[in-house]
Amino acid sequence: MRIRKAVFPVAGLGTRLLPASKVLAKELLPIIDRPLIQYAVDEAIEAGCDTLIFVINRYKFQIAEHFDRAFELERRLETGGKHEQLRQVRDVIPAHVRTTFVTQSEALGLGHAVLCAAHAVGDEPFAVLLPDDLIWHHAGPGALRQMADRAAASGHSVVAVEDVPRDQTHRYGIVSAADASARASRIDAIVEKPKPEVAPSTLAVVGRYILHPRIFELLRHLPPGAGGEIQLTDGIAALLNTEQVDCYRFEGRRFDCGSALGVVEATMAFALERPDLAPQVRGMMRNLLAETD
């Protein structure tokens, strides 16, 4: 279960972030001075992935441009002696990592988006990362690296989870686990967006997965699920009938950057961790709070 390929389903319209996402892909919205998707890409590379597969729609060409060379910009930076900025532009991804772009022609759900990447993944285990879920672990390996080590040791597919308030279960896939308090545990059942009164637990699936390629065949034969879409959660539920799938409580903090509040929270948290920004940001926060009291 050692992974080399990572799938990024980024064909969504980002309606929770309109009008900012009307023209600019939500995955390119900045957290300080780096686009949101860059954090997920760095996490995948840290976990050992050398092939990045982006599932886009026909409007998301800007994502491809971000990972392409910008020769005129590089030339101007080099001529101007701005070597640190030049390094940042050139080192968006390491030289040994390649990118592939596939198109999801219709918005038919996360499961369908993952299925669109089947031919690029082939017959090997792979990761899925949802860039909306920015997971930050500054004191150690990232969430996907943690999960990759678990998958390599166990041979099982692994799904990232965290506890959520019960009144929010209708927003997530929810799992029932053999030992819900353990760092890693076998998933007994998984259901997409259950109402709080019928949710089997408060252990919610968040945007990191390591999956056996068998999931593709299961997704091909799934009927539409919640919202009339092909749900990845339903594919994982079908996978449970043939093999063990583990849930994993990652170390780190998740920011829901598919929402305006999550983007603000992540921006503040990352700013406070930067020595070049933290003192000024703390002062700004104190001044703003004083003005609103």
N, C-alpha and C positions, 0 to 999 in steps of 0.2 A: 504493500500500500504506500510505498514512497512515491510522492507526487512530483511531476515535472511541469504539468500544464495547469494553468489557472484560467477560469472563465469569469468574465465580468459582464453580467447582463446590464447594459446601460442604454437600452432602447426606450425607457420610460420617458414620459413627457414632463415630469416634475411639477405637477399641477399645484402641489402645496407650496411651491416657491414662486409662483407667478406674482408679478410680471417679470421678475428677474430671469426666470428660466424660459421666457418666451423666445428669445434669440440665442442666449448663451446656455449650453447644456448644463444642467444642474451639477453634473459631476465635475465641471470646471469652475464652479464657484470657489473663491479662495477662502482658505482658513489661514489667516495671516497672509503669507506670500507664496503659498503653494496651493494648487487646485486640489479639491477634495479627492479626485481619483488618484492623485499621486501617492497619497498615504496608503491606499489599498494596494497599489502596484508595488510600492516598497515593501509592504508586508508580505506579498506573495513571493517576491524575489528573495527576501530573507528566509522564507520557508523552503527555498530550494527550487522554485519554479523558474524555468528558462524559456517557456513559451507562454505568452499572454494572449488570450483569445477574447476579443471585445465583440459582444453582440450588440449591434447598433441598429438604429433606423436610418432612413435616408436623410434625415436632418442633422444627424450627429457627426458630421464630417469634422467638426472642430476637435473632437477627441483624437482622431487620427492625426490631425495637424499638430496637436500638442506633443505627440510622440515622434514626429518627423523632424528632420533637420530644418533649421531656419538659417539658410546660408547668408542672406543679406544681413540679418541681425548679428550673426556670429562674426561676420567680417567687420561690421561697425564696432562691435565690442573689442575685437582684437586690435583694430586700428587705434581705438581710443585708449588702449592700455587697461581696459576693464577686465582683468584676467579672472577675478573671482566670479563676476557675473557671467563671463564666458563659460567658465567651468560649470556653473549651475544650469545653463542652457544646454550644454552638450551632454551632461551627465543625467539627463532625465531617466534614461535606462542604461544599464551597463552594456558593453559591446557584445557580450555573449548571449544577451536576451533578445528574442525576436517577437514581433507582434503580428497578430493575424486579426482581420476584421471580417465578420460575417453579418449578414443583414437579417433582422427579424421583420418581415414584410407587414405583419399584422400584430397588434398588441393582444396576444392571446394568453398571457399569463407568464409567470416566472418559469413554470415547468416547460412551457413551449420555448421560451428564450434559451433555456439550458439545452433543450433538444436541438435547437438550431446550430449548436456548436458541436454536435456529435461527430461530424465528419472530420473536424479539425482536432478533436480530442483523440479519436480512434479507440482502440481496445486497451485502455490503461486507466488506472485511478486518476482522478483529477480534483482540483479545488474549485469552488464557486465562492466569489466574494462580491457582496453587495456594497458598493462604495458609500451608499447612504449611511451605513453603519460604520462610523469611524471609531475604531477600537485602538486605544492608546495604552501602551504599557512601557513606560520609559525606563523602568528598573530591570527589564529582562526581555526575553524573546517575545515577539508579537504573538497575537492570538493564533494565527494560522500556523506558525512554527510550533507552538505548543500542541496544536491538534495534529500536525503532521508527525510529530514524535510519537504521539499516542497511536495514530493509525499504523505507523511503521512497526510499533511494538506488538499491537494486537491483531493486525490484519483486518480490522473492521472499518467500515465507513464511520465517520464521526461528524456530528452536528453540534454547533456551538449553541449554548443555552445560557439564560440568566433568569433570575426571579423577577417577576413584574407584579404590580398590584393586581388583585383579582378583578377589579373593575376594568382592566385593560386587556383581558385575555382575548376579547373579540378583535384585537388588532394584530394578533400573532398566531403562528402555529404553536400549539401547546403539546408537550410530551408528558406521558406517564412513564416514570423510570423505576427500575428495580430498586435503586437506592437514590432517592431524590436529593439527598444531602451530600453525596460523594462527589469528588472532583470529576470522575468519569463513571458512567453506569450504563447498563444495557437499557435501551428504549423498549418498553412493552407496547406502547401505542402512541400515535401521533394524530392530531386532528387540527384542521385549519380553522382558525378564527372562531372558537366556540364561545357561546355566551357565558358570562361569569358563573351562572347557576349550574351549568353542565360541564364546565371545564374540568378535565381530570386532574389538573394541578395548576400551579402558577409558574411553571417552568417553561419559559418561552424560547422559541427558536429565533436566533438573530443571524445576521447575514454572513455566516461563514460555514462552509460545508466541505468535507472531503468524501467523495463518493466513488463507489465501484462503478465501472462502465455499464454494468447490467442495468443501471437506472434508465439508460436510454431506451432499451426495448420496452421497459415498463411504461415510460412516458408516451411512447408511440401508440399504446393501446388504451390510454386512460380516457375516460369520458370527461367532459368539462365538469369542474367542481365548483367551489365557492366563487361567486361573481361570474359564473359562466366561463371561467378560464381554466386552462390546464395548470394545475397547482403542483409545484415541486413537493409540497407537503404530502399530497396524495401519492406521488411517485415513491417517496420514502416509506409511506405506509405500506405500499405494495412490496417494497424491498424487504420489509420486516418479515414477510411471509416466507422468504427464501434464505435469509441470512441475518446475522446479528448486526445491529446498528447501535452505536454508542452515542450518548449525549456527553458533552464536555463543558464544564464550568471553567471558562478561561480566566486567567489572571489579567486584569486590565480594566479600563473604564470605557464604556460605550457611549457615544454621542449619536443621537438620532438626527443626522444632518439632512434628512429629507424634509425637515420642518425648519421654519425660521428660528424658533426658539433653540433648537439643537445647534444650528449654525452659530448663533450668538454665544451659547454656552461653550462650544468647542473653541471658538475664537478667543474668548476670555481665558479659558484654561491653558491653551497653548501660549498665549501672550505672557501669562504669569510664570511660565516655565522658561522663558527666554531671558537670559541675563541682560541682553541689550534693550529689552522692552519692559521688563517687569517693574522697575522702579517708577517709570513714567506712567505705566498703565495703572498701578496702584494709586498714584496721585490723581489720575483722571477719574478713577472710580470713586474715590473719596469726595472729590469735588462735585461729581454728578449726584451722588447720594445726598450730599449736603444741600444741593440746590433743590432737590425734590422733597426734602423733609419739611 
